[in-house]
Amino acid sequence: MPNDTTASFTELASALKVRSAGLAAGFVCGSPIHGLPLLSLGGVDSVEIHRGKATRAVRAGRLLTVEIMDRWASSPHLRLASQKGQWLLEDLGAKNGCFVNGSRVHGCELMDSDVVEVGTSFFVFRETVPSVAGEEAQFVSSMPATNSTLLRDVYDELMAIAPSALPVLVTGQTGSGKEIAAGLVHHLSRRAGPLYPVNCAAIPAAVSESFLFGHKKGAFSGAISDHAGVIRAADGGTLFLDEVAELDLLVQAKLLRVLQERTVTPVGGTRAVPVDVRVVSATHANLDLLVNQGRFRQDLLARLSGHRAELPSLCERREDIGLLVRELLARRLAEDAARITFDRDALRAIYAYPWPNNVRELDQLLHGCAVRNGSTISRERLPNALREAEFSQDRISGISESGDARLLETLTSLLRKHHGNVSAVAREMGKARVQIRRWCTRFQLDLDAFRG
């Protein structure tokens, strides 16, 4: 698969789909439980949001009306209008004001991933949202729930290649869901054997070969019986090598031979045993960089990365925060999850926080909330790092020449800082990678010039 020097498969696939802007209602009245489905703005010219007797969305022609049972919302509250491909927000005289990314506004252009507050209800605006139509619909029941176009595209790719024997390398930040992606590949592969996960970082160096490849009785001190090893244990199924970058170089060489010859020879053995395993590996490390440093084998990387899938970070998919909170609370509290709500300041912090440890960190936060007494979570009850999180006040508007100038200055500065690495720039700006590429095209910025 191409790296950051070319358009990724995900971006090419996205370009071929008819996509529209959308709103993800993460929290209504501070609760993730009583929300709305993802709202596509395709074929819509105007959206009006106001307080109502029920929480619902009603479309009439090219007008979408969103009613929320939020006593802090006004009726009417705000309007979103599409003009020349941009979505503009207008305050309709809301008593408690309209807020975008924590700042009160009377009117502004919405940018991708902006967080819009209506009373104590929070919406995330995205320039594109996932579409499900026709032949794609059959896959939905197998796919983990997401409102993110970025993540949906990764899942689409994985579902397309899952029935093959192609090895898969899943990359992404810590806690971004690499094991879930591996499980999806295995589930859709229909392989008869098990999904066998191995944490390569936890394998003791002294027994790594025995652990992976097995050993014969008497092969070394303490080998009192034959041991098959995890590769043979995964025979007929999928071997998931998590944190694969942690493997010792000597073990890497032997693993490469196993993958090439599809046989494994146990330590102390003389006969190679045939194995049929599909390998899915994962890492948060930059394996290409490790290859350049001599810490990872180039030939093994080529063997493992038949298909590369890069998972977006949580801060790249704010639209999934409400959905994830709902699922994680339900897992922790079952029916009692409905009693948990968040006040407005807590939700501002949750949406502003960069989530360096991604979904795993969000789950830990909710675990702490779940074990405490009381149903309303305030900012004061959040961990220190979250409590101090604030949105950047430098909102870049692409609607004016001065806004374009600020955007170009920021984009150029970050491209220099990260040597043209689109993924790194996207993470720092809280944008999708495809958005960074669009801006580079718009301003005629040559990424190769920054990489040099």
C-alpha positions as CSV (number, residue, x, y, z in Angstrom):
1,M,0.0,0.0,0.0
2,P,1.2,3.5,-0.6
3,N,2.5,5.5,2.3
4,D,2.1,9.2,3.0
5,T,3.8,10.2,-0.2
6,T,0.8,9.3,-2.3
7,A,-3.0,9.4,-1.9
8,S,-4.0,6.4,0.3
9,F,-6.4,3.7,-0.8
10,T,-8.9,5.1,1.7
11,E,-8.9,8.6,0.2
12,L,-9.2,7.2,-3.3
13,A,-12.2,5.0,-2.3
14,S,-13.8,8.0,-0.5
15,A,-13.5,10.1,-3.7
16,L,-15.5,7.5,-5.6
17,K,-18.4,7.7,-3.2
18,V,-21.2,10.2,-3.2
19,R,-20.8,11.8,0.2
20,S,-22.5,14.7,2.0
21,A,-22.0,16.8,5.1
22,G,-23.6,15.7,8.3
23,L,-24.3,16.3,12.0
24,A,-23.6,13.7,14.7
25,A,-25.7,14.4,17.8
26,G,-23.3,13.0,20.4
27,F,-25.2,14.1,23.5
28,V,-28.8,15.4,23.9
29,C,-29.5,17.1,27.3
30,G,-26.1,15.9,28.4
31,S,-26.9,12.3,27.8
32,P,-25.4,10.0,25.2
33,I,-28.3,7.5,25.5
34,H,-31.3,9.6,24.3
35,G,-29.6,10.9,21.1
36,L,-30.4,11.0,17.4
37,P,-29.1,9.0,14.5
38,L,-26.4,10.4,12.3
39,L,-28.0,13.2,10.3
40,S,-27.0,13.4,6.6
41,L,-27.3,16.8,5.1
42,G,-27.4,15.5,1.5
43,G,-30.2,17.2,-0.4
44,V,-30.7,19.7,2.4
45,D,-30.3,23.5,2.1
46,S,-31.2,24.5,5.6
47,V,-31.3,23.0,9.1
48,E,-33.2,24.5,12.0
49,I,-32.6,23.2,15.6
50,H,-34.9,24.2,18.5
51,R,-36.5,23.0,21.7
52,G,-39.3,20.5,21.2
53,K,-41.6,18.1,23.1
54,A,-39.7,15.2,21.6
55,T,-36.3,14.5,20.3
56,R,-36.6,13.9,16.6
57,A,-35.5,15.0,13.1
58,V,-38.1,15.8,10.4
59,R,-37.3,16.5,6.8
60,A,-39.7,18.5,4.6
61,G,-38.4,19.2,1.2
62,R,-34.9,20.7,1.5
63,L,-35.5,21.8,5.1
64,L,-34.4,19.5,8.0
65,T,-35.9,20.4,11.4
66,V,-34.2,19.0,14.5
67,E,-36.2,19.1,17.8
68,I,-34.5,18.3,21.1
69,M,-36.0,17.9,24.6
70,D,-33.5,20.3,26.1
71,R,-34.9,22.9,28.5
72,W,-31.8,25.1,27.9
73,A,-32.5,25.3,24.2
74,S,-34.7,28.0,22.7
75,S,-37.4,27.8,20.1
76,P,-36.1,28.8,17.6
77,H,-32.4,28.4,18.5
78,L,-30.2,28.3,15.4
79,R,-30.1,27.7,11.7
80,L,-27.5,26.1,9.4
81,A,-27.7,27.2,5.8
82,S,-25.8,25.9,2.8
83,Q,-24.3,28.6,0.6
84,K,-21.9,27.9,-2.3
85,G,-20.7,24.7,-0.8
86,Q,-20.2,26.1,2.8
87,W,-22.4,25.7,5.8
88,L,-23.1,28.9,7.8
89,L,-24.5,29.0,11.3
90,E,-26.9,31.8,12.4
91,D,-28.1,32.4,15.9
92,L,-31.9,32.9,15.8
93,G,-32.0,34.7,19.1
94,A,-31.2,31.8,21.4
95,K,-31.6,32.9,25.0
96,N,-28.6,31.0,26.2
97,G,-26.6,31.7,23.0
98,C,-25.0,29.5,20.3
99,F,-21.5,28.1,20.9
100,V,-19.0,26.6,18.4
101,N,-15.9,24.9,19.9
102,G,-16.7,26.5,23.3
103,S,-17.0,30.1,22.1
104,R,-20.2,32.0,21.7
105,V,-21.0,33.0,18.1
106,H,-23.8,34.9,16.5
107,G,-22.9,33.6,13.0
108,C,-19.9,31.8,11.5
109,E,-18.9,29.4,8.8
110,L,-18.7,25.8,10.1
111,M,-15.5,24.0,9.6
112,D,-14.9,20.2,9.5
113,S,-15.1,18.7,13.0
114,D,-16.6,21.8,14.7
115,V,-18.5,21.1,17.9
116,V,-21.9,22.9,18.0
117,E,-23.7,23.5,21.3
118,V,-27.5,23.9,21.6
119,G,-28.2,24.3,25.3
120,T,-26.7,21.1,26.8
121,S,-26.9,19.2,23.6
122,F,-23.7,18.7,21.5
123,F,-23.4,18.1,17.7
124,V,-20.3,17.5,15.6
125,F,-20.4,18.9,12.1
126,R,-18.5,16.9,9.4
127,E,-17.9,17.8,5.8
128,T,-18.5,14.1,4.9
129,V,-20.4,11.4,6.8
130,P,-20.6,7.7,5.9
131,S,-23.1,6.5,3.4
132,V,-24.7,3.1,3.3
133,A,-26.6,2.1,0.2
134,G,-27.3,-0.9,-2.1
135,E,-24.7,-3.6,-2.0
136,E,-22.9,-2.1,1.0
137,A,-25.9,-2.7,3.3
138,Q,-25.1,-6.4,3.7
139,F,-21.9,-5.6,5.5
140,V,-23.3,-3.3,8.1
141,S,-24.2,-5.9,10.7
142,S,-20.6,-7.2,10.8
143,M,-19.1,-3.7,11.1
144,P,-18.4,-2.0,14.5
145,A,-20.6,1.1,14.8
146,T,-19.1,4.4,13.7
147,N,-20.2,7.8,12.5
148,S,-16.7,8.4,11.1
149,T,-16.1,8.4,7.3
150,L,-12.4,7.9,8.0
151,L,-13.0,4.7,10.1
152,R,-15.8,3.5,7.9
153,D,-13.4,3.6,4.9
154,V,-10.8,1.6,6.8
155,Y,-13.5,-1.0,7.7
156,D,-14.7,-1.1,4.0
157,E,-11.2,-1.9,2.9
158,L,-10.8,-4.6,5.5
159,M,-14.1,-6.2,4.6
160,A,-13.1,-6.3,1.0
161,I,-9.8,-8.1,1.6
162,A,-10.9,-10.2,4.6
163,P,-11.9,-13.4,2.5
164,S,-8.4,-13.5,1.0
165,A,-5.2,-14.9,2.6
166,L,-3.5,-11.4,2.3
167,P,-1.6,-10.5,5.5
168,V,-2.7,-7.3,7.1
169,L,-0.7,-4.7,9.0
170,V,-2.9,-2.4,11.2
171,T,-1.3,0.8,12.4
172,G,-2.6,3.5,14.7
173,Q,-2.1,5.2,18.0
174,T,-2.3,3.4,21.3
175,G,-5.9,2.5,22.2
176,S,-7.3,3.3,18.7
177,G,-8.9,-0.2,18.2
178,K,-6.3,-2.3,16.4
179,E,-7.5,-5.5,18.1
180,I,-11.1,-4.7,17.0
181,A,-9.9,-4.4,13.4
182,A,-8.1,-7.7,13.6
183,G,-11.3,-9.3,15.0
184,L,-13.3,-7.9,12.1
185,V,-10.8,-9.4,9.5
186,H,-10.9,-12.8,11.2
187,H,-14.7,-12.8,11.5
188,L,-15.2,-11.9,7.9
189,S,-12.5,-14.3,6.7
190,R,-14.7,-17.3,7.6
191,R,-11.6,-19.2,8.6
192,A,-12.4,-22.3,10.6
193,G,-9.6,-21.9,13.1
194,P,-9.4,-19.5,16.0
195,L,-8.3,-15.9,16.2
196,Y,-5.1,-16.3,18.3
197,P,-3.9,-13.0,19.8
198,V,-0.2,-12.6,20.8
199,N,1.2,-9.5,22.6
200,C,4.7,-9.5,21.2
201,A,5.8,-6.9,23.8
202,A,5.0,-9.4,26.6
203,I,7.0,-12.3,25.3
204,P,10.1,-12.9,27.5
205,A,13.1,-12.7,25.2
206,A,14.6,-16.0,26.6
207,V,11.6,-18.1,25.5
208,S,10.4,-16.1,22.5
209,E,11.3,-18.8,20.0
210,S,9.8,-21.6,22.0
211,F,6.7,-19.5,22.6
212,L,6.1,-18.8,18.9
213,F,7.5,-21.9,17.2
214,G,7.2,-24.6,19.9
215,H,9.8,-27.0,21.2
216,K,10.5,-30.6,21.5
217,K,10.9,-32.4,24.8
218,G,14.5,-32.1,26.1
219,A,15.4,-29.2,23.6
220,F,16.6,-27.2,26.6
221,S,16.6,-27.2,30.4
222,G,13.0,-27.2,31.6
223,A,11.5,-28.6,28.3
224,I,9.9,-31.6,30.0
225,S,7.4,-32.1,27.2
226,D,6.6,-31.2,23.6
227,H,5.1,-27.7,23.1
228,A,3.3,-26.8,19.9
229,G,3.8,-23.0,20.0
230,V,1.3,-20.3,19.2
231,I,1.8,-20.4,15.4
232,R,0.6,-24.0,15.3
233,A,-2.1,-23.2,17.8
234,A,-3.5,-20.7,15.3
235,D,-3.4,-23.3,12.5
236,G,-6.4,-22.9,10.2
237,G,-7.2,-19.5,11.8
238,T,-5.7,-16.0,12.2
239,L,-2.6,-15.2,14.2
240,F,-2.8,-11.7,15.6
241,L,0.7,-10.3,16.3
242,D,0.0,-7.2,18.4
243,E,3.0,-4.8,19.0
244,V,4.9,-6.7,16.3
245,A,7.6,-4.0,16.4
246,E,8.8,-5.4,19.7
247,L,10.0,-8.7,18.2
248,D,13.7,-9.5,18.4
249,L,15.6,-9.3,15.1
250,L,16.6,-13.0,15.4
251,V,13.0,-14.0,15.9
252,Q,12.0,-11.8,13.0
253,A,14.2,-13.8,10.7
254,K,12.7,-17.1,11.8
255,L,9.2,-15.7,11.6
256,L,9.9,-14.6,8.0
257,R,10.9,-18.1,7.1
258,V,7.7,-19.5,8.6
259,L,5.6,-17.1,6.6
260,Q,7.5,-17.8,3.4
261,E,7.5,-21.6,3.6
262,R,4.3,-22.0,5.5
263,T,6.0,-24.5,7.8
264,V,7.3,-24.3,11.4
265,T,10.1,-26.2,12.9
266,P,10.0,-26.4,16.7
267,V,13.1,-25.7,18.8
268,G,15.1,-28.9,19.0
269,G,13.1,-30.5,16.2
270,T,14.3,-31.6,12.8
271,R,11.0,-32.0,10.9
272,A,9.1,-29.0,9.6
273,V,5.4,-29.0,10.3
274,P,3.0,-27.5,7.7
275,V,0.8,-24.6,9.0
276,D,-2.0,-22.6,7.5
277,V,-2.3,-19.2,9.2
278,R,-3.5,-15.8,8.2
279,V,-1.3,-13.2,9.9
280,V,-2.7,-9.9,11.1
281,S,-0.1,-7.7,12.8
282,A,-0.5,-4.4,14.6
283,T,1.7,-1.6,15.9
284,H,1.7,2.0,17.0
285,A,5.3,2.3,15.9
286,N,6.6,3.6,12.5
287,L,7.9,0.4,11.0
288,D,9.4,2.2,8.0
289,L,11.4,4.3,10.3
290,L,12.5,1.2,12.3
291,V,13.6,-0.4,9.1
292,N,15.8,2.6,8.3
293,Q,17.3,2.4,11.8
294,G,18.0,-1.3,11.3
295,R,15.6,-2.3,14.1
296,F,13.1,-4.1,11.9
297,R,13.6,-6.3,8.9
298,Q,12.6,-4.8,5.5
299,D,11.7,-8.3,4.1
300,L,9.5,-9.1,7.1
301,L,7.7,-5.8,6.8
302,A,7.1,-6.5,3.1
303,R,5.7,-9.9,4.0
304,L,3.4,-8.5,6.8
305,S,2.1,-5.5,4.9
306,G,0.1,-7.2,2.1
307,H,-2.5,-4.6,3.1
308,R,-1.9,-1.6,5.4
309,A,-4.8,-0.2,7.4
310,E,-4.2,3.0,9.4
311,L,-6.8,3.6,12.1
312,P,-7.7,7.3,12.8
313,S,-7.2,8.6,16.3
314,L,-10.1,9.5,18.5
315,C,-9.5,13.3,18.0
316,E,-9.8,12.7,14.3
317,R,-13.3,11.3,14.8
318,R,-15.0,13.5,17.4
319,E,-18.3,12.5,15.8
320,D,-17.9,9.1,17.5
321,I,-17.4,10.3,21.0
322,G,-21.1,10.2,21.9
323,L,-21.6,6.9,20.3
324,L,-18.6,5.4,22.1
325,V,-19.6,6.8,25.5
326,R,-23.1,5.2,25.0
327,E,-21.6,1.8,24.2
328,L,-18.9,1.9,26.9
329,L,-21.4,3.0,29.6
330,A,-23.8,0.3,28.6
331,R,-21.0,-2.2,28.9
332,R,-20.1,-0.9,32.4
333,L,-23.5,-0.2,33.8
334,A,-26.1,-2.1,31.7
335,E,-29.5,-0.5,32.3
336,D,-28.1,2.0,34.8
337,A,-26.2,3.7,32.0
338,A,-29.3,5.9,31.4
339,R,-28.8,7.7,34.7
340,I,-25.4,9.1,33.7
341,T,-25.4,12.6,32.2
342,F,-22.7,15.3,31.7
343,D,-22.9,19.0,32.3
344,R,-22.0,21.4,29.6
345,D,-18.5,22.3,30.9
346,A,-17.7,18.6,31.2
347,L,-18.7,18.0,27.6
348,R,-16.7,20.9,26.4
349,A,-13.6,19.4,28.1
350,I,-14.4,15.9,26.6
351,Y,-14.6,17.3,23.1
352,A,-11.6,19.6,23.4
353,Y,-9.3,17.0,24.9
354,P,-6.8,15.4,22.4
355,W,-7.2,11.9,23.8
356,P,-3.6,10.7,23.4
357,N,-4.6,7.2,24.5
358,N,-7.7,7.2,22.4
359,V,-10.7,4.9,23.1
360,R,-8.8,3.1,25.9
361,E,-8.4,6.4,27.8
362,L,-12.1,7.2,27.2
363,D,-13.1,3.8,28.7
364,Q,-10.9,4.5,31.7
365,L,-12.6,7.8,32.3
366,L,-16.0,6.3,32.1
367,H,-15.0,3.5,34.5
368,G,-14.1,6.2,37.0
369,C,-17.4,7.9,36.5
370,A,-19.3,4.7,36.8
371,V,-18.0,3.7,40.2
372,R,-18.7,7.1,41.8
373,N,-22.0,8.1,43.3
374,G,-24.2,10.6,41.6
375,S,-25.5,10.7,38.0
376,T,-24.3,14.1,36.7
377,I,-20.6,14.3,35.7
378,S,-19.2,17.8,36.1
379,R,-15.8,19.2,34.9
380,E,-14.6,19.2,38.5
381,R,-15.0,15.4,38.6
382,L,-12.8,14.8,35.5
383,P,-9.1,13.9,35.7
384,N,-6.8,16.9,35.8
385,A,-5.6,16.6,32.2
386,L,-9.2,16.6,31.0
387,R,-10.4,19.3,33.4
388,E,-7.8,21.7,31.9
389,A,-8.7,20.9,28.2
390,E,-9.8,23.9,26.2
391,F,-10.6,24.4,22.5
392,S,-8.2,26.4,20.4
393,Q,-9.6,29.9,20.1
394,D,-7.9,30.4,16.7
395,R,-10.9,29.4,14.6
396,I,-9.9,29.6,10.9
397,S,-12.6,30.7,8.6
398,G,-12.2,29.9,4.9
399,I,-14.9,32.4,3.9
400,S,-12.7,35.5,3.7
401,E,-9.3,36.5,2.4
402,S,-8.0,37.1,5.9
403,G,-9.2,33.6,6.9
404,D,-7.5,32.1,3.9
405,A,-4.3,33.9,4.8
406,R,-4.4,32.5,8.4
407,L,-5.2,29.0,7.1
408,L,-2.3,29.1,4.6
409,E,0.1,30.4,7.3
410,T,-1.0,27.7,9.8
411,L,-0.9,24.9,7.2
412,T,2.5,25.9,5.8
413,S,4.0,26.1,9.3
414,L,2.7,22.7,10.3
415,L,3.8,21.1,7.1
416,R,7.3,22.4,7.7
417,K,7.2,21.3,11.3
418,H,6.2,17.7,10.4
419,H,8.2,17.6,7.1
420,G,5.2,17.1,4.9
421,N,3.7,14.3,7.0
422,V,0.0,14.7,6.3
423,S,-1.1,12.4,9.1
424,A,0.8,14.4,11.7
425,V,-0.5,17.7,10.4
426,A,-4.1,16.3,10.5
427,R,-3.7,15.1,14.1
428,E,-2.4,18.5,15.3
429,M,-5.2,20.4,13.5
430,G,-7.8,17.9,14.5
431,K,-8.8,17.3,10.9
432,A,-9.1,14.4,8.5
433,R,-6.1,13.6,6.3
434,V,-8.3,14.1,3.2
435,Q,-9.1,17.7,4.4
436,I,-5.4,18.5,4.7
437,R,-4.8,17.2,1.1
438,R,-7.8,19.3,-0.1
439,W,-6.2,22.4,1.4
440,C,-2.8,21.6,-0.1
441,T,-4.5,21.3,-3.5
442,R,-6.4,24.5,-3.0
443,F,-3.3,26.5,-2.1
444,Q,-1.1,24.6,-4.6
445,L,1.3,23.4,-1.9
446,D,3.7,20.7,-3.0
447,L,4.2,18.1,-0.2
448,D,7.5,16.9,-1.7
449,A,9.0,20.4,-1.1
450,F,8.3,20.0,2.6
451,R,9.6,16.5,2.8
452,G,12.9,17.6,1.3
